[in-house]
Amino acid sequence: MPKAALWAAVAALALAVLWAWRAYDLGAWLTLDQLKASRDALQAHVQAQPLLTAAVFFGVYVAAAALSIPGAVILTLAAGAMFGLGWGLLLVSFASSLGALLAFLAARYLLRETIQARFGKALAPINEGVAKDGTFYLLTLRLVPLFPFWLINLLMGLTPMRAGRFYGVSQLGMLAGTAVYVNAGTQLAAVQSPGDILSPALLGSFVLLGLFPLIAKAVVGWLQRRKVYAKWPRPRRFDRNLVVIGAGAGGLVSAYIAAAVKAKVTLVEGHRMGGDCLNYGCVPSKALIRSAKAARQLKKAHELGVSCAQGQVDFAAVMRRVHTVIRDIEPHDSVQRYTQLGVQVLQGQARITSPWTVEVRLADGATQTLNTRSIVIAAGASPFIPPIPGLKEAGCLTSDTVWGLTELPRRLVVLGGGPIGCELAQSFARLGSTVTQVEMLPRVMAREDTEVADLVATSLRADGVQLLTGHQALRVEVVGGQKRLVARAGDAGDAEVAIPFDELLCAVGRSPRVSGYGLEELGIPLTPRKTIQTNACLQTIFPNIYAVGDVAGPYQFTHTAAHQAWYAAVNALFGSFRRFKADYRVIPWATFTDPEVARVGLSETEAQEQGIAYELTRYGIDDLDRAIADGSAHGFVKVLTVPGKDRILGVTIVGEHAGDLLAEYVLAMKHGLGLNKILGTIHTYPTLAEANKYAAGEWKRAHAPQRLLRWVERFHAWQLA
Ligand SMILES: Cc1cc2nc3c(=O)[nH]c(=O)nc-3n(C[C@H](O)[C@H](O)[C@H](O)COP(=O)(O)OP(=O)(O)OC[C@H]3O[C@@H](n4cnc5c(N)ncnc54)[C@H](O)[C@@H]3O)c2cc1C
């Protein structure tokens, strides 16, 4: 039945009931006094026509429950008075469950879609909770007959709980309460008010009964924990509070926090302190981007009135600078610094040998066994090399090895159109390589909105990158001593194209490091995305072993690794008092192409996919004074807000320094500040940051109180008269 017809039917039924309620004063029938007065007559009906009376009673009960009409208590007492305990219980048990199911289904089909569309994001944790533990919660609510029956039916209809489960759990959960009320109905004369039925002692029993599912859940959890630890002997005492595996962003922050709160902590790093970010990731890539930008600026200097600006890229010097930058930042992550902070740093390969022991193969070949209360795994990720025939034999660069180049590749193929691929393709093109970027999907930066990807693509092309989107890499061949990548063009009738290259840089993603250090032996499970499976508190199936950063996902950023590290360290050290769930509500990120792309919260595409209602405000940076003066007047600020409100759902900025500009919106979202607050904040003139205020201004203009303004206009006109 179409939804409109269903709404009409429900509305008609509700009106009919309302009319009957008033016309026949039905409320008066659903009182204890009326029930007592009618008891003999009702019993006579049962005596005369038991089946018909039972059927009518059943129908009335189902209808009352389905329409959420108050009076379930009186009807249940009536069942006892009319049919006795056995039959009364049977009738009410099925009638109340069936009625509850109908109310549940009505809420689901009439309201759920609208409510989820409007409050989808806010309801996400509730939905997740219901999907995971809904049975326990519903059982608790049903066992304690104090929670309004009709409200539970309607609210549960808005959650993802399956109807069959709702029915079964409701019937089981309401049985005890129903029995008490039906039984009271059999002694109707003694009942003075419905409140008499639930004595404090009986209420206490119900509350205990209600707590039972939660207690049972805790016991099941405890038994599961015992089971996972069963085959591992627990040390009698521990030598340290925490061992952290990996000294990248996640590991360093975990160790830092542990040392700051005076815990005994050992940090083990098998390779280079600082991990990917310092040595192969954020730091070298941003240093390279800077040099590439300088080369581009020199080329475009005439646009700023500087003629004859000449620049020769000395690639070896560029790479020397990259390594100097790494060296300059290295002290922040060094063994010395962390040792001074109170962390024991071991340089060696760690292997978890039990939930409480980590074996470290030190650089000199010796082995040391560490015994610890808790472990944080922060082992990071490594570049994924796809199984493309011929690729291994021909050899390829990755984000791990590209920093070893000393000569600029003449012809470079970049495989992958994600953030790393785009940043590096643009940089190498600006430094003078002939770059071909190959992406299987129809656009680069697939996580971002199409218009964002289009702007980045335009800019890559403007820098000379030959962009082959919708191309699937098939194989690498060496023909006449020349390496070439053969790709299939999806939009050109599956034609094959051969792209000759001197170097191929593989940037198609990074795989979490999950093998070779004990996860397999301990049976620590992985997610389908091959990250270590953790709960919201970042615990693996062993509650004292945590995982953070790239190895745990769901994000692969330095700042998210550091953010998770705080939670993992605090939970590992203080979890016996309180554990915190990692908070992913406001996660920003940026891609440092030129123009930069920065985002926090929802993109437009995500909002549409998740069915979240939004209003879009856009401000074009081509209009911004400072951007015009700088010669960087391109890009936009795009803000998604709750319809009719200034609450921010997500922001995407494309433009010069977008990564920095985003900070204002990150703060606003984190602390619940709306666009009105941004608009009411003074922004220095002329800065790029003014783009944020102007975007808020666009929103305000669209929400100007038109009717009031018309009156104000009249007022001004009247003043002139
Ligand atoms: C080219 C590139 C550019 C990037 N740019 C950005 C950016 O601009 N912004 C951003 O936020 N992120 C960026 N990233 C991602 C960022 O580098 C990672 O998200 C971040 O480094 C993850 O930190 P982590 O602590 O999880 O892992 P890592 O930094 O990878 O650290 C893990 C460490 O664990 C060690 N280890 C692993 N196993 C063992 C073991 N058994 N025993 C001892 N040690 C072990 C490893 O040697 C490694 O040092 C970039 C990445 C790349 C590749």
The ligand as an ORCA input file, in Angstrom:
! r2SCAN-3c Opt
* xyz 0 1
  C      53.011      9.739      0.807
  C      52.152      9.851      2.028
  C      51.649     11.073      2.380
  C      50.850     11.192      3.511
  N      50.375     12.428      3.834
  C      49.605     12.568      4.929
  C      49.129     13.837      5.297
  O      49.387     14.835      4.629
  N      48.381     13.938      6.412
  C      48.074     12.840      7.172
  O      47.377     12.990      8.168
  N      48.512     11.628      6.839
  C      49.271     11.456      5.744
  N      49.747     10.220      5.423
  C      49.347      9.072      6.247
  C      50.172      8.988      7.531
  O      51.527      8.936      7.214
  C      49.757      7.752      8.315
  O      48.365      7.755      8.469
  C      50.400      7.727      9.681
  O      51.787      7.684      9.554
  C      49.924      6.502     10.467
  O      50.579      6.412     11.681
  P      50.684      5.017     12.446
  O      51.268      5.312     13.776
  O      49.429      4.295     12.380
  O      51.689      4.136     11.584
  P      53.181      4.414     11.077
  O      53.518      5.833     11.040
  O      53.290      3.650      9.809
  O      54.070      3.747     12.167
  C      54.123      2.359     12.359
  C      55.484      1.990     12.851
  O      55.415      0.684     13.387
  C      56.642      0.030     13.122
  N      56.419     -1.404     13.263
  C      55.547     -2.164     12.572
  N      55.583     -3.439     13.014
  C      56.506     -3.469     14.006
  C      56.981     -4.486     14.846
  N      56.540     -5.726     14.764
  N      57.921     -4.183     15.746
  C      58.391     -2.934     15.858
  N      57.964     -1.920     15.095
  C      57.026     -2.189     14.174
  C      56.963      0.491     11.719
  O      58.360      0.335     11.464
  C      56.514      1.921     11.744
  O      57.579      2.786     12.048
  C      50.562     10.062      4.301
  C      51.083      8.825      3.959
  C      51.869      8.708      2.835
  C      52.435      7.376      2.485
*
